[in-house]
Amino acid sequence: MKKVFLSLIVMFVAVLAMNKAVAQTDAGAKIEFSKETHDYGTIKNGADGTCSFEFKNTGTEPLIISMAKGSCGCTVPEWPKEPIAPGAKASIKVKYDTSRAGAINKNVTITSNAVNEPTKIIYIKGTVLPLPEGAAPVNNAGAPTNH
């Protein structure tokens, strides 16, 4: 009888511990993106290389993005500096320098207090066409550059 009673107590304590662990993983900020990759397709040299990644804080605490870093200097992210409330949406803008002809295969690493993905990587891809022969290089604002 003592063994049965002791077994029941151990099982009860184990169930309580599991419930507490599950509840703790549900608490906190959570980040969920509507897309994780932006495909520019084939774009002209000097075209607007800006895209946006929308996300939502699906957690129970404010989401704070502490850093967003492009994989190289040609990929520049802009992110919200203020906390994103639970249930709120925001976006990260990424600008790619389209004066570089060839394949685009870059990423942005996001660091936040999200309990589900404290480090998240989003991607951009596509192809920038070369300048037509004899054309002057264009900066990303659409004006010819003076070299």
C-alpha positions in Angstrom: 0.0 0.0 0.0 2.8 2.4 0.8 4.4 1.7 -2.6 1.2 2.5 -4.4 0.7 5.7 -2.4 4.3 6.8 -2.9 4.0 6.1 -6.7 0.9 8.2 -6.9 2.7 11.1 -5.1 5.7 10.9 -7.4 3.4 10.9 -10.5 1.4 13.9 -9.2 4.6 15.8 -8.6 5.9 14.9 -12.0 2.7 16.1 -13.7 2.9 19.4 -11.8 6.5 19.9 -12.8 5.6 19.3 -16.5 2.7 21.7 -16.3 4.9 24.4 -14.9 7.6 23.8 -17.5 5.0 24.1 -20.3 3.5 27.3 -18.8 7.0 28.9 -18.6 7.7 28.2 -22.3 4.4 29.9 -23.2 5.3 33.1 -21.4 7.3 35.9 -23.0 7.6 37.6 -26.4 7.2 35.5 -29.6 8.1 36.6 -33.1 6.3 35.2 -36.2 7.0 36.4 -39.7 4.5 36.4 -42.5 7.4 35.5 -44.9 11.0 34.6 -44.2 12.3 35.0 -47.8 11.8 37.9 -50.2 12.4 37.1 -53.9 13.2 40.1 -56.0 13.1 38.0 -59.1 15.1 39.6 -61.9 15.4 43.3 -61.4 17.2 46.2 -63.3 20.5 47.5 -62.2 19.9 50.5 -60.0 16.2 49.5 -59.2 14.7 50.1 -55.8 16.1 47.3 -53.7 13.8 47.9 -50.7 11.6 45.1 -49.3 9.7 44.6 -46.1 9.2 41.7 -43.7 6.1 41.9 -41.6 6.0 40.1 -38.2 3.7 39.8 -35.2 4.4 39.4 -31.5 2.3 36.4 -30.7 3.6 36.2 -27.2 2.5 37.5 -23.8 5.3 40.1 -23.2 6.6 43.0 -25.3 9.0 42.0 -28.1 12.3 43.9 -28.2 14.5 43.6 -31.3 18.0 44.5 -30.1 19.8 44.1 -33.4 19.3 43.3 -37.1 22.5 42.8 -39.1 22.9 42.2 -42.9 25.2 39.5 -44.1 27.3 42.2 -46.0 27.4 46.0 -46.4 25.1 45.8 -49.5 22.2 44.6 -47.3 21.0 47.2 -44.8 18.1 46.5 -42.4 15.9 49.0 -40.5 14.0 47.7 -37.5 11.6 49.1 -34.9 13.6 50.3 -31.9 10.5 50.5 -29.6 9.0 47.4 -27.9 6.3 45.7 -29.9 3.3 44.9 -27.7 1.7 41.4 -27.5 -0.6 41.0 -30.5 0.9 44.0 -32.4 2.5 43.9 -35.9 5.6 45.6 -37.2 8.0 45.3 -40.0 11.7 45.1 -40.8 12.8 47.0 -44.0 15.7 45.6 -45.9 17.5 47.7 -48.6 19.8 45.9 -51.1 22.3 47.8 -53.2 21.1 46.9 -56.7 24.1 48.6 -58.4 25.8 45.2 -58.1 24.9 43.0 -61.0 24.5 39.2 -60.5 22.8 36.9 -58.1 21.3 38.1 -54.8 21.6 35.6 -52.0 21.8 37.5 -48.7 20.4 37.3 -45.2 19.6 39.4 -42.2 20.1 38.1 -38.7 17.7 39.4 -36.1 18.4 39.3 -32.4 15.5 39.7 -29.9 14.0 38.7 -26.6 11.6 36.2 -28.4 11.4 33.0 -26.4 10.6 31.0 -29.6 13.4 32.3 -31.8 15.9 34.7 -30.0 18.0 34.6 -33.2 16.1 34.6 -36.4 17.4 34.7 -40.0 15.4 36.2 -42.9 16.6 36.0 -46.5 16.6 38.0 -49.8 17.3 36.5 -53.2 17.0 37.3 -56.9 19.2 38.6 -59.8 20.3 42.1 -60.7 20.7 42.6 -64.4 24.0 44.1 -65.7 24.0 47.6 -67.0 23.2 47.9 -70.7 26.3 48.5 -72.7 27.2 52.2 -72.7 24.8 53.1 -69.9 26.0 55.3 -67.0 25.9 53.7 -63.5 22.9 54.7 -61.5 22.7 55.2 -57.8 19.8 53.7 -55.8 18.1 57.1 -55.8 17.8 56.8 -59.6 20.3 59.5 -60.5 23.4 58.9 -62.7 26.6 58.7 -60.7 29.6 60.9 -61.5 32.7 58.8 -61.3 
